[in-house]
Every structure is written in structure tokens, then in C-alpha cells.
Amino acid sequence: MTVKTGSDRLKTYQEAKDATFRKGKFIPYVSLIEDGDRALFRIVSEHDDAQAEINNADSVLTFGDFHRKQFLSARGKTFFKEVLCGYDFNEDIGSYEGECDQCDQDVAKRTKFMLWVYVYAYYHRTQNTDLTNPYEPVQVNKEKCYKEHINAFQVWQDGYYMEQLLRAKIDEHDTLLDRDYLVRRHGVRKSNKVTRSLTEAATNDITNVIDEVSGTPIMELALSLPSLVDIAEGNIETMDGHITRDEATPYEEVDLSFPEEDVFGKELDDIDDLPF
């Protein structure tokens, strides 16, 4: 890298870096930060392999036990992120196999699932603080909201309570691809008593859902998405499949008695979730 001069150029340079970071070089996750925040999306991963083959889905619901682990960002900032536990539960013998340094340090773990979703938009109760990029004022069920247009793929990750809600939808419809869903956050920022609700929205054939940006069917675009298994195992962290961070040393244990922010701006607000 060459050295540059001038404060104005520094500002422009940093803004360009920030824009690159926010807009998806790193794998984006569905993130509901404030009370009342909602995400409207279409799931593009099926709930099992058989249904995925029937509906030509390239990915399947992925789950595992996750720890909070310390990493170092490219900017030198320490942050915590969920990584897959090194132990694997052998259902045949009813015990765990493998090795896990996080378990050896008694770091808590929780079972969570992951799905690829195509996010149409986020709905917020308040306007964007960046007035140069205002959200669109809209009405949602007679409630005034501010719509943040997304139109991009993100990973949806959640735990036990949401899995139960999702399971009820699977039992009713036998597929995850036939309708839009709306997930809403209930609970203020920094609260450790946050829940999320799941509501069905529009029903239509997923082959008719078109990406607003490219004009291409979203299921066609979904074929090039990174593997959920590789994401869960920490093999890749960017949309082009690269690892970009080094593990921070020495390791610092996370206190799960209060929320911690992770790299995606989410709080550790579901600490009351139980395993599957």
C-alpha cells in the first residue's frame, strides 16, 4: 500500500472502505437491532435434502452448536463471533466426539440453525440517522415505519424459540420456499430478554420472485451462494469465499451475563435461548 496525504483524501478513503465493508464483502447476516425492527424476506434454503431436490434448492437448513469466540478484525479491533463447536454429537452412541478448545475453557454454547434468505427490506420505527440516505416512510398494519430497501441475500441465524416457530410452518406447508416471511424483534437494545416473532406474508411461486437489482430470478442467483456448511464451520467469511481475519490471542472469555456486540452489529440478545 502507498502512503497518501491530506485530511480530505483520508475522509474519502475511509468512507470508501466503510462502504465496501457494509455492502457485502463480508457475508451479511439478518440483523434486527432495535425494538420493533422487522425483516421481510424469502427463504431460499429448504428444510431437508429431499425437499431441496424437489424444489431445486441449492442449500439446506444447517445447524450446530456455536460458541462465542474472539477474533481480530482487519482494522485491529477485537470482536466476538459465533463459531462451530469442535465436538460432534454421535447420535448412535449418545456422546460427544472430537476436540474443542472452547469447551475446554467452559465457554457456553447454543444450538442454532442457519438459512440463506433473500431480504427485500428492513422496516424500522425510526428514520435513518444518516439523513443523506433516508428510509422510505410507509404504513405497515396501520403503523408508521421506515423502509430500508435491501434486495440482497443474507444468512438468517437463530435459535431454539425461532426453530419451534419455523418447525410449525414446515409441518403445515412441507416447504420453506412457497411464501415470504416477516421476522420482528421484540425488546429494546441491550436487553437480555429479546424475542423474535415469525409471520407469514405473501404466498407465490418462488420461481416468479425476481431480484430487483439484476432482474434475475432469485433461485438462479442462489446457486452461486457460499455453502452454509462452510460458513458455519468458519471456512469462509466473505461472499467470494475467503478468510480475512486472524484469531486474536490471547483468548478472552466472554461474559454471557450481558450483551456483547458482534461484527454484524447485533447484540448477544438471545442468551435465554435453549438448545434444540
C-alpha positions, 0 to 999 in steps of 0.5 A, spaced: 500 500 500 502 507 498 502 512 503 497 518 501 496 525 504 491 530 506 485 530 511 480 530 505 483 524 501 483 520 508 475 522 509 474 519 502 478 513 503 475 511 509 468 512 507 470 508 501 472 502 505 466 503 510 462 502 504 465 496 501 465 493 508 457 494 509 455 492 502 457 485 502 464 483 502 463 480 508 457 475 508 451 479 511 447 476 516 439 478 518 440 483 523 434 486 527 437 491 532 432 495 535 425 494 538 420 493 533 425 492 527 422 487 522 425 483 516 421 481 510 424 476 506 424 469 502 427 463 504 431 460 499 434 454 503 429 448 504 428 444 510 431 437 508 435 434 502 429 431 499 425 437 499 431 441 496 431 436 490 424 437 489 424 444 489 431 445 486 434 448 492 441 449 492 442 449 500 439 446 506 437 448 513 444 447 517 445 447 524 450 446 530 452 448 536 456 455 536 460 458 541 462 465 542 469 466 540 474 472 539 477 474 533 481 480 530 478 484 525 482 487 519 482 494 522 485 491 529 479 491 533 477 485 537 470 482 536 466 476 538 463 471 533 459 465 533 463 459 531 462 451 530 463 447 536 469 442 535 465 436 538 460 432 534 454 429 537 454 421 535 447 420 535 448 412 535 452 412 541 449 418 545 456 422 546 460 427 544 466 426 539 472 430 537 476 436 540 474 443 542 478 448 545 472 452 547 469 447 551 475 446 554 475 453 557 467 452 559 465 457 554 457 456 553 454 454 547 447 454 543 444 450 538 442 454 532 440 453 525 442 457 519 438 459 512 440 463 506 434 468 505 433 473 500 431 480 504 427 485 500 427 490 506 428 492 513 422 496 516 424 500 522 420 505 527 425 510 526 428 514 520 435 513 518 440 517 522 444 518 516 439 523 513 443 523 506 440 516 505 433 516 508 428 510 509 422 510 505 416 512 510 410 507 509 404 504 513 405 497 515 398 494 519 396 501 520 403 503 523 408 508 521 415 505 519 421 506 515 423 502 509 430 500 508 430 497 501 435 491 501 434 486 495 440 482 497 441 475 500 443 474 507 444 468 512 438 468 517 441 465 524 437 463 530 435 459 535 431 454 539 424 459 540 425 461 532 426 453 530 419 451 534 416 457 530 419 455 523 418 447 525 410 449 525 410 452 518 414 446 515 409 441 518 403 445 515 406 447 508 412 441 507 416 447 504 420 453 506 420 456 499 412 457 497 411 464 501 415 470 504 416 471 511 416 477 516 421 476 522 420 482 528 424 483 534 421 484 540 425 488 546 429 494 546 437 494 545 441 491 550 436 487 553 437 480 555 430 478 554 429 479 546 424 475 542 423 474 535 416 473 532 415 469 525 409 471 520 407 469 514 406 474 508 405 473 501 404 466 498 407 465 490 411 461 486 418 462 488 420 461 481 416 468 479 420 472 485 425 476 481 431 480 484 430 487 483 437 489 482 439 484 476 432 482 474 434 475 475 430 470 478 432 469 485 433 461 485 438 462 479 442 467 483 442 462 489 446 457 486 452 461 486 451 462 494 457 460 499 455 453 502 452 454 509 456 448 511 462 452 510 460 458 513 458 455 519 464 451 520 468 458 519 471 456 512 469 462 509 467 469 511 466 473 505 461 472 499 467 470 494 469 465 499 475 467 503 478 468 510 480 475 512 481 475 519 486 472 524 484 469 531 486 474 536 490 471 542 490 471 547 483 468 548 478 472 552 472 469 555 466 472 554 461 474 559 454 471 557 451 475 563 450 481 558 450 483 551 456 483 547 456 486 540 458 482 534 461 484 527 454 484 524 452 489 529 447 485 533 447 484 540 448 477 544 440 478 545 438 471 545 442 468 551 435 465 554 435 461 548 435 453 549 438 448 545 434 444 540 
